[in-house]
């Protein structure tokens, strides 16, 4: 389902192939900032990864032809409330576009996308050291819990398969 919205001078839309280089750069910046990886995304990886996965929604905020930020969401289900929603795995805004409403517009866009699909919640995690993101997220009256998140990659993941 294509969904395009214009907020002020921003356009929020599904990512397109031409956005892949800018998205790879933003994804790498996010990975480095969160100390997740040294930044391994390429335009090809964006096209073959999140753009190619039917369940993922990769949305961009653009001004003119310039990608200023993006969200990456996937379907989620919360058994505690028996409701569908979306998990926002990424929200990133270019450094020169921060504190201009781009992040807020992307979060609202993700919520609208979720609601249009019949979902009733948007869920995400944030690292406690990411003070800029915390300042943005504190504007919303959502649930904020201190959690311990776990993920396995590489050799530990392969060991599970053995």
ABEGO torsion letter per residue (X at the ends): XBBBBBBEABBBBBBBAAAAAAAAAAAAAAAAAAGABAGABBAAAAAABAAABAABBBBBBBBEABBABBBBBBBBBBAAAGBBBBBBABBBBBAAABGAGAAAAAAAAAAAAAAAAGBABBBBBBBAABAAAAAAAAABBBBBBBBBBBBBBEAAAAAAAX
